[in-house]
Amino acid sequence: MTDPQRRTGGRRSSGLLLNAPASRGGEARALCDALKKLSAVTRAISANVRHVNSSLERILLDKQDIEELETMLNSLLLEKM
């Protein structure tokens, strides 16, 4: 049967502990493991954002040169026509 305390809205679970093995040492250990995983994901996302930012910065720095090259190529194309 279902726990009456859960059914009536007593202590609610975050869902993090549902799949925690019993040998892990309880709630504190499971929460520590979850925090480590979340921290690793946060670090990976931060690294990706830094990479995207540096790529965008390079694009913006090169934009004027690219526009100048495009103008030159267009003028050469018009001369050949």
N, C-alpha and C positions, 0 to 999 in steps of 0.2 A: 504494500500500500504506500501511498504518498505521505510524506512527512507533513503533518498538519501545520507546522510552523511555516513551512515554505508555501503551502497552499493559501494561507491567510495573509501572506505578505510580510512575514517576519524577516529574518535575516536573508538577504538575497545574494546569490552568487554572481560574480562577474563572469563566470564561465572559464576563467583561466585554470581553475583547479580540477575541472571535470576529467581531464585526461592525465592528470598527474599520477605517476606510479606511487604506491604506498611506501616503497622503499626509499623514497627521496627525502624523507624526514619531515613531512608535513607541509603546512601552508606556507611557512616562512621560506622554506627551501624552494618550493614551486614558484613563489613570487619572485625570489631572487633569480631563478632561471629565466622567468619571463622578462624580467628587467634587463638581464644580459642580452637576451635575444632582441628586445626592442632597442637597446643601445646600439647593437651591431647594425640593425636596419637603419637607424638614424644616422650613424656614421657613413653608411653606404650611400644614403640619399644625399647627405651633405657633400660627399665627394663628387657625386654626379652633378649636383647643382653648381659646384665650383668649376667643373669641367665645362658645363654648358655656358656658364658666365664667361670663362676665358675664351671660348670659341666665338661667342657673340661679340666680345670686345675686339678680337682679331678682325672679325667681319666688319665691324663699324670703323676700325682704324684703316682698313683697306678699301672702304667704300669709295672714297674720293679717287683713289688710283684706278679702281675698276671702272668708274664712270668715265674717267679720262681715256682709258684704253678703249672703252666702248665707243666713245666719240671718234677716236682715231680710226677704229675699224669701220665704223659707219661711213666716215668720209672716204676711206679707201674703196669701200664697196660702191659708193656713189660715183667715184672717179672712173671705175671700171665699166659702169653702165653707160 
